[in-house]
Structures are given as structure tokens and as C-alpha cells.
């Protein structure tokens, strides 16, 4: 495939995704609510734990949310009578995977040394970068969610490292579980509630 043909194919993928924006937003909202609830549960269960005992709760929550996300993708594909492993899904995964792999690996390095707060900040930051990497295939609301994670992750890192005094004072009163609860729990719950509510209003008006 030439560069021109690949560009045309990517534009075709973007157009198809934009045509299904309403359903995509609704399904992403449901996934965000499940992810937020799982994060709050993991934060409660991991509180006071350290190292791998702390990370195991978050990795377990991640596995559960990934399984639900796969189920949601199946729902979206079935609604449009399309195969699961579509070209759009492949392009989105290629965009998000580098940030997820880098952030996951770096975070686990800090977990290994018992430094949960920087691990949490790195996971938050790189998750936001992964969302921004697929912004061409996502609704604008998800782009704002990505920026919220990036800003919060950078702010947390600047506080943990003492680069910015304002954030340092705040970071000294939080731990890794609390940081993860705010970002993965709070941000997702707010995003999910807004998206599901908006989608419901749009369906009622249709």
C-alpha cells in the first residue's frame, strides 16, 4: 500500500468513526462508569499496601475493565454488522499502545522499589497521552478527558519531585491510591455520567 492509499484509507476510517459518534460516545460513557467504579474499589482495597501488593489490586481492576471494554466493542461492531478486528480498531490500538506500554513499564519500575506515588503519576500521565493519541477517532469529550489526565499526571509528578512548591505541598498529603482514585475514579465517573446523560437526552429528543 502506497503512502497515498494509506492516507485515503485512514480518512475513510475517520469518516466511518465520525458517522458512528453517538453510539461510540454512549459506549465509552458506560465503560468510563465501570472503570471509575473499579478504580474507586481498587483505591480502597490497595490503601495502606505497598509494592506488588499495592499494584496487584490495580492490575486486577485493569483486567476487569479491559474485559468489559472488549464486550463494549463487540456491541458496537454488532450494531453495525462489522467484524470485531476492524481497520479502525487496529489504527486506534497502534496509536495508543506506545504510551500505554511506556507508562506501564516505567510505573512498574517504581512499584518494584516501593514508590507508589510516582508510579501512579506515570500511569495517569501516560493514560492521558494514549487518549490524546487516538483523538482523531474519538469524540471531543474524550480529548478533554485525555488532557485532564495529562495535566493531573504532570502536576502530580511535579509535586512528588518537589519541582513546584504548590504541588509539592499537595502531593505530600496524598498517596498513590488517592491519586489513582482521583484520576481513574473521579475523572472517569464524571466523564461517564456526562456522556451517558447526554446520550440519553439525544435519544429522547430523536
C-alpha angles and dihedrals in degrees: 000000000000123000090254093051091048091051091050091049092050091050089051090051092050091050092051091048092049090051088057096043096121095055091041091053092048094050093045089052092054091047090049091054091051091045092049092050091048091050093051090049091048091048091054094045094045096047110123094012126114140202118353092351087062096043095047092069092051094046090050091051090048092053091051093050092047090053091051091047091054088051090051092051089052088053092051093047092047091051089059097034093239132138118267097234097056128165090250092056091048092052092047092050091048089053098047101036100076093057093043093050094045094046094044093050095046091046092052090052089059091044089055090058093045096252101134098164097061089041090055092048092050092049091049093047097047093045088057090049090051091054091050090049090065097041092122088064099040136072118262090253090064090052089057089049089053092052091049090057093046094050092045092047093049091046091050093049092049089052096046091049093043093238093132117036094208092056091039091061091049094044092052089064096049136066134207095269092052093049091050091046092054095047107031094028106034101033093047094047092050092045093046094048092049094047096045091046092049092047091051092052091049091051091049092050093047 
